[in-house]
Amino acid sequence: MNKALLVVAAVVVVGGIYFMTQGEKKKSLSMIIAMHTTEPQTLALEKLAKEYAKEVGSIEIEIMPLGSDTEAVLKTKMAANDLSDLWSTHGWSYMRYREYLEPMQTQPWAKDVNPLIRPAIEGPGGDFYVLPMDMEVSGLAYNADVLEKAGVDPDAIRTWDDLDDAFAKLKEAGVTPMMVGGKDIHPLGYFFIWTGQSFISGDPQAQEETKQIVAGTFPSEKWREMLRLLVRYRDKGYFNTNAVTASQVESIQMFAQGSCGFVMQASNSVIVEAMTYNPNAKLGFIPIPSVRPDTEPTLMTGERAAIGVWKDSKNKAEALAFIGFLARPESIFAVASAGGNPAGLTTTTSDTGVLKPFYAKYADIQTFPVFDRAYLPSGMWDTLGTIGVAILAGSMNENEALERFEAEYNRLIKQ
């Protein structure tokens, strides 16, 4: 027999880790993550994968950071029932992916899931399908040095009109008010996540619209208000002139270098990543502005580095063993800290670095789950970004955008 073709004949489990006892061929696991290649959390996960492979000796793990392409790739793989062994669920572990994922509530670490992230990942019966290594608690990221030079007080920004005033000062000071990396499409989706929370789910006076959108009725008038805000900011020149062609990485680099006041990214991990380009940058975040002075700003919560296992994987046992490794306190700490996010398990804390005072400052601010994940049908995320780019490019007007949004909502809600 050719030894090079010899397959593993036996496996021994020790402390949840699989070790090879016979044979010479390593098993290879694939893991898709919804991050791009330069993100600190990508680097942290790649490092952990290498450490695990070295510790076990029988496994190789290929990390595939697909960034904004993740959803499209996973959709294709689901249609073919040919998924990777593991993947990060980018906020859709229960709503979209649960039928493809291995349940996790019986795992040894399940009892340690942070109560703050449970509403975002659990079903009505308490079942869930991912290891939440961290959790997002985020708002709008800003460059404090840039705002200070322009005479903008971030604490004074409570409504979208306040943000408009801040943008005007930033523009007058000669810097871009908000940097957009529209080449990747999805950053424009963040605008509708922010405004959807502010105008609908987070507004006490819009609870009827919140109920309707979940039940299958598109809130046209509220959405028109959101579109008008984007058009207003566009027409006032508040976005970078290359907003449609700039990449996500470019926008983060410009944010770090002080070329803009704010950046259109919905995760606070953008702050941590920006500081890899400029460690001396003074960055922070504010809550999502409210729609009126008599309503309160809010924060957004959801999954970030949440990893699931394909239930039909031929390497399911090995994949679950790797999940066990990722659930170790030191692994949770590494990944959560890399993103500047709170830890997803209670067995450890995380080093939130420059973000620590902001988490403390906003500890009492009301939070809501990421808008599209909680209130829009599966598949709307691409629509949000695509139409947002079209609005900035001027290739679609307000009425056309509204019609397209409503048509896509009605189509997807029936699927």
C-alpha positions in Angstrom: 0.0 0.0 0.0 1.2 3.5 -0.9 1.8 5.2 2.5 1.1 8.6 1.0 -2.5 7.5 0.4 -3.0 6.0 3.8 -6.1 7.4 5.5 -6.6 7.9 9.2 -7.6 4.6 10.8 -8.3 5.8 14.3 -8.7 8.9 16.3 -8.4 9.4 20.1 -10.2 12.2 21.9 -8.4 13.8 24.8 -9.9 16.8 26.4 -12.2 17.5 23.5 -9.2 17.6 21.0 -8.8 15.0 18.3 -5.4 13.4 17.9 -4.3 11.1 15.1 -3.1 7.6 16.2 -2.5 6.0 12.8 -1.8 7.1 9.3 0.0 10.0 7.8 -2.6 12.1 6.0 -3.9 15.2 7.8 -7.5 16.2 7.7 -8.2 19.6 6.3 -11.0 21.8 7.6 -12.3 24.9 5.8 -13.7 27.9 7.6 -15.3 30.9 5.9 -15.3 34.2 7.8 -17.3 37.3 7.0 -14.2 39.6 7.5 -11.6 40.9 5.1 -8.0 39.8 5.1 -6.5 42.7 7.1 -9.0 42.8 10.0 -7.4 42.2 13.4 -10.0 39.5 14.1 -9.0 37.7 10.9 -5.4 37.7 12.0 -6.4 36.5 15.5 -8.4 33.6 14.0 -5.6 32.6 11.6 -3.2 32.5 14.5 -5.5 30.3 16.6 -6.0 28.0 13.7 -2.2 27.5 13.4 -1.9 27.0 17.1 -4.6 24.4 17.1 -3.1 22.6 14.1 0.3 22.5 15.9 -1.3 21.3 19.1 -3.3 18.5 17.5 -0.9 17.5 14.7 -3.7 15.8 12.6 -5.6 18.9 11.4 -5.0 21.7 9.0 -7.5 24.6 9.0 -7.9 26.9 6.0 -9.3 30.3 7.0 -11.1 32.0 4.1 -11.8 35.7 4.8 -14.4 36.7 2.2 -15.6 40.0 3.5 -18.5 41.4 1.6 -18.6 38.4 -0.6 -19.5 36.0 2.2 -23.3 36.1 1.9 -23.2 35.4 -1.9 -20.7 32.6 -1.5 -22.7 31.0 1.3 -26.0 31.3 -0.6 -24.4 29.4 -3.6 -23.0 26.8 -1.3 -26.3 26.3 0.5 -28.1 25.8 -2.9 -25.6 23.1 -3.7 -25.6 21.7 -0.2 -21.8 21.9 -0.3 -20.8 24.1 2.6 -17.5 24.7 4.3 -16.9 22.8 7.6 -17.3 26.0 9.6 -18.3 29.5 8.9 -19.0 32.8 10.7 -22.7 33.6 10.4 -22.4 37.4 10.2 -25.6 37.9 12.3 -27.8 35.3 10.8 -27.0 32.2 12.7 -30.7 31.6 13.7 -32.8 33.4 11.1 -31.0 32.2 8.0 -28.5 29.4 8.7 -29.9 27.2 11.5 -31.2 24.4 9.1 -27.6 24.0 7.9 -25.8 24.2 11.3 -25.2 21.8 14.1 -27.0 22.8 17.3 -24.7 24.1 20.0 -26.8 24.2 23.2 -25.5 20.9 24.4 -21.8 21.9 24.1 -19.9 22.1 27.4 -19.4 25.9 27.0 -23.1 26.6 26.2 -24.0 27.5 29.8 -21.4 30.3 29.6 -22.9 32.3 26.7 -23.1 35.9 27.7 -26.7 36.8 28.5 -26.4 40.0 26.5 -25.8 38.1 23.2 -28.4 35.4 23.8 -31.4 37.3 22.4 -29.4 37.7 19.1 -28.6 34.1 18.6 -31.3 32.0 20.4 -34.6 30.7 19.1 -37.8 30.7 21.2 -36.9 27.3 22.7 -33.4 28.4 23.7 -31.7 26.5 20.8 -28.7 28.2 19.1 -26.2 27.3 16.5 -23.0 29.2 17.0 -20.1 29.9 19.3 -20.3 33.7 19.9 -16.7 34.6 20.5 -17.6 38.2 21.0 -20.6 40.5 20.6 -21.1 43.9 18.9 -22.2 46.9 20.8 -21.8 49.7 18.4 -22.8 53.1 17.1 -21.1 55.7 14.7 -17.3 55.8 14.8 -15.6 59.1 14.8 -12.1 60.6 14.7 -11.8 62.8 17.9 -8.9 64.9 16.6 -10.7 65.8 13.5 -13.9 66.7 15.3 -12.0 68.8 17.8 -10.3 70.8 15.2 -13.6 71.5 13.5 -15.2 72.6 16.7 -17.6 69.6 16.9 -18.6 68.1 20.2 -19.5 64.5 19.7 -21.6 64.5 22.9 -23.8 67.2 21.5 -24.9 64.9 18.6 -28.2 63.4 19.6 -30.4 63.7 16.5 -29.8 63.4 12.7 -30.2 67.2 12.5 -27.4 67.5 15.1 -25.3 65.3 12.9 -26.1 67.5 9.9 -24.8 70.5 11.8 -21.6 68.6 12.7 -21.1 67.5 9.1 -21.5 71.2 8.0 -18.7 72.2 10.4 -16.4 69.4 9.2 -17.0 70.3 5.6 -16.2 74.0 6.3 -13.0 72.8 8.0 -11.9 71.2 4.8 -12.3 67.5 5.7 -14.8 64.9 4.5 -17.6 64.6 7.1 -18.2 60.9 6.5 -16.0 58.5 4.5 -17.8 55.8 2.5 -16.2 52.7 0.9 -19.0 52.1 -1.6 -16.9 49.9 -3.9 -17.7 47.0 -1.5 -21.5 48.0 -1.7 -22.3 46.9 1.9 -21.1 50.0 3.7 -24.1 51.8 2.2 -26.3 49.2 3.8 -25.1 50.4 7.2 -26.8 53.7 6.6 -30.2 51.9 6.4 -29.4 49.8 9.5 -28.7 53.0 11.5 -31.7 54.9 10.2 -34.0 51.8 10.3 -33.2 51.5 14.0 -33.7 55.2 14.6 -36.8 55.8 12.5 -38.5 52.5 13.2 -37.4 49.9 15.7 -35.8 52.3 18.2 -38.5 55.0 18.0 -41.3 54.6 20.7 -43.7 56.3 18.4 -43.1 53.9 15.5 -44.0 50.6 17.2 -46.9 50.1 14.8 -44.5 50.2 11.9 -42.2 47.9 13.7 -45.0 45.3 14.1 -46.0 45.8 10.5 -42.6 45.2 9.0 -42.2 42.0 10.9 -45.7 40.9 9.8 -45.1 41.6 6.2 -46.1 45.2 5.5 -43.4 47.5 4.1 -43.2 50.9 6.0 -43.1 53.0 2.8 -43.3 56.5 4.5 -40.7 55.8 7.1 -38.4 54.4 4.4 -39.0 57.5 2.3 -37.8 59.6 5.2 -34.7 57.5 5.5 -34.0 57.9 1.8 -34.5 61.6 1.9 -31.9 61.8 4.7 -29.3 60.0 2.6 -30.1 62.2 -0.5 -29.9 65.3 1.7 -26.4 64.4 3.0 -25.4 63.5 -0.5 -26.5 66.8 -2.0 -24.8 68.7 0.7 -21.5 67.0 -0.2 -21.0 65.3 3.1 -19.5 62.1 1.6 -16.2 61.6 -0.1 -16.2 62.4 -3.8 -15.1 58.8 -4.6 -17.7 57.2 -2.3 -18.9 54.8 -5.0 -15.4 53.6 -6.0 -13.4 53.7 -2.7 -12.8 50.3 -1.1 -13.7 49.5 2.5 -10.0 49.3 3.4 -9.4 52.7 1.8 -12.1 54.3 3.8 -10.7 52.9 7.1 -7.2 54.1 6.2 -8.5 57.6 5.5 -10.4 57.5 8.7 -7.3 56.6 10.6 -5.2 59.3 8.9 -7.6 62.0 9.9 -9.1 62.7 6.4 -12.7 62.5 7.7 -14.7 62.9 10.8 -16.8 59.8 10.6 -16.7 56.5 8.7 -19.6 54.5 7.4 -19.0 51.2 9.1 -21.4 49.6 11.6 -19.0 47.7 13.8 -16.7 49.1 16.4 -14.0 46.8 15.1 -13.4 49.5 12.5 -11.9 51.5 15.2 -9.5 48.8 16.2 -8.6 48.2 12.6 -8.0 51.9 11.9 -5.6 52.0 14.8 -3.4 49.4 13.1 -2.8 52.0 10.4 -2.4 54.9 12.9 -1.8 53.8 16.5 -1.8 57.5 17.6 -5.3 58.2 16.3 -7.9 59.3 18.8 -11.1 57.4 17.9 -14.4 56.7 19.5 -18.1 56.2 18.8 -21.4 57.8 19.6 -24.8 56.2 19.8 -27.0 56.1 16.7 -28.8 59.5 16.5 -32.5 59.7 17.3 -35.1 60.8 14.8 -36.5 63.6 17.1 -35.2 65.6 20.1 -37.8 63.9 22.3 -36.5 60.4 21.6 -33.2 58.9 22.9 -30.1 57.8 20.9 -29.6 54.0 20.9 -26.9 51.4 20.4 -26.9 48.4 18.2 -26.1 44.8 19.3 -25.5 41.6 17.4 -23.2 38.8 16.3 -19.6 39.5 15.2 -17.2 36.6 15.4 -19.9 33.9 15.7 -18.8 30.5 14.4 -21.0 27.6 13.4 -20.4 24.0 12.1 -22.1 22.6 9.0 -24.3 19.7 10.3 -23.6 17.6 7.2 -19.8 18.1 7.3 -17.8 14.9 6.8 -15.4 16.4 9.3 -18.1 17.4 11.9 -16.4 15.7 14.9 -13.1 17.5 14.1 -14.9 20.8 13.5 -16.7 20.6 16.8 -13.4 19.8 18.5 -12.0 23.0 16.9 -15.0 24.9 18.2 -14.2 23.6 21.7 -10.7 25.0 21.2 -12.1 28.4 20.2 -14.3 28.3 23.2 -11.4 28.3 25.6 -11.1 31.5 27.7 -7.8 32.4 26.1 -9.2 32.0 22.6 -12.3 34.0 23.4 -10.1 36.7 24.9 -7.8 36.9 21.8 -10.6 37.2 19.3 -12.9 39.5 21.3 -10.0 41.8 22.2 -8.8 41.9 18.5 -12.2 43.4 17.6 -12.4 45.6 20.7 -15.6 43.9 21.6 -17.0 42.4 24.8 -16.5 38.7 25.2 -19.2 36.3 24.1 -18.7 33.9 26.9 -18.7 34.7 30.6 -15.6 32.6 31.3 -13.4 35.5 30.4 -13.4 39.2 29.8 -11.7 41.0 26.9 -9.4 43.9 26.4 -11.5 46.5 24.7 -8.6 49.0 24.7 -9.5 52.5 23.6 -13.2 51.5 23.5 -13.4 50.7 27.2 -14.4 54.2 28.3 -17.1 54.3 25.7 -18.6 51.0 26.8 -18.7 52.4 30.3 -20.0 55.8 29.2 -22.9 54.2 27.3 -23.7 51.3 29.6 -27.2 52.6 30.3 -28.1 53.4 26.6 -30.9 51.3 25.2 -29.8 48.7 22.7 -31.6 47.1 19.8 -30.6 44.1 17.5 -29.1 44.9 14.1 -32.1 46.2 12.1 -32.0 44.1 9.0 -31.3 40.9 10.9 -34.2 41.4 13.2 -36.8 43.0 11.0 -36.1 42.5 7.3 -36.5 39.3 5.3 -33.4 37.2 4.4 -31.6 38.6 1.3 -32.3 42.3 1.9 -28.8 43.1 2.9 -27.4 43.2 -0.6 -30.4 45.3 -1.7 -29.6 47.9 1.0 -26.1 48.3 -0.2 -26.8 48.2 -3.9 -29.6 50.8 -3.7 -27.5 53.0 -1.4 -24.7 53.0 -3.9 -27.1 53.9 -6.7 -28.4 56.8 -4.7 -24.9 58.2 -4.1 -24.1 57.6 -7.8 -27.2 59.5 -8.9 -28.3 56.6 -11.0 -31.5 56.1 -9.0 -33.8 58.8 -7.6 -35.8 58.7 -4.3 -39.0 57.3 -5.9 -37.2 54.6 -7.9 -35.3 53.6 -4.8 -38.4 53.3 -2.7 -40.2 51.2 -5.4 -37.2 48.9 -5.6 -36.9 48.5 -1.8 -40.6 47.7 -1.5 -40.6 45.3 -4.4 -37.6 43.4 -3.0 -39.1 43.3 0.5 -42.4 41.9 -0.9 -40.6 39.3 -3.0 -38.3 38.1 -0.2 -40.9 38.1 2.6 -42.8 35.4 0.7 -39.8 33.1 0.4 
